[in-house]
Amino acid sequence: MFTKAAILAIKYYQKSFYRKTALPCLFEPSCSQYSLIAFNKYGFLIGMIKTMRRLMKCKPPNGGIDLP
């Protein structure tokens, strides 16, 4: 239930706000896409932990290809 809610929230963000607020992403895939992959693959708890770790790395000089 929480996983589906998180995925819906991320998809809403991607469709509504991403292009308006986002700077060019340092990583491939983008942080929101990474989150979708993590939630689908690991479920809510581990997906949230992986997402938070990824967001904490989101600053130069980090970047590149990073998959969950």
N, C-alpha and C positions, 0 to 999 in steps of 0.2 A: 504494500500500500504506500509506504513512504517512498519507495523506489520510483513508482509510477508518478507520484506527485512531484518528485525532484526532476524527473525527465520532462514532464509537462512544463514545469517552470523554466527549465533550461531552453526548451524549444520555443516557448513564448518569448524569452529574452532574445534568442537568436533572430526571431522574426520581427520583433518590435523595436528593440533598442540597440542591438549589436552594431549595426552600420552607423548609427547616429552618435554613439559614445566611444566606440573602441578605437584605440590607436593600433597601428600595425602590430600584429602578434609576433612575439619573438620565437614562438615554438610552432612546430608542425606536428600534430594537428593543433588547432587553436585551443585555448583553455576550455571553452564551452563544449567543443567537440570531444575533447579529452574526457570531460566530465560525463558526457553521455556514454562514451565507451566504458568508463569505469563503473558507472551505475548498472549498465546492462551486464557487464561481465562479473562484477563482484557483489552486487546488491547495495543496499543503502549504506550500511555502516562502513565497510571497507571502501566503497566508492566515495563516500564523504571524506574519509581520511586521505585517500589518494588525491582528491580534488583540492583539499586544503594544502597539502604538501606542494602540489603543482603551483597553486596561486602564490605561495610564499616564495617560490623560485622565480616568479615572473618579474625579473628586473635584469638589466644588463649587468654583467656580461653573459648571463645564462641565455640559452636559446638552442635552437636546433630541433632535431627529431626526438620526440619523447613520447613513447606509447605507454599506456597503463599495463 
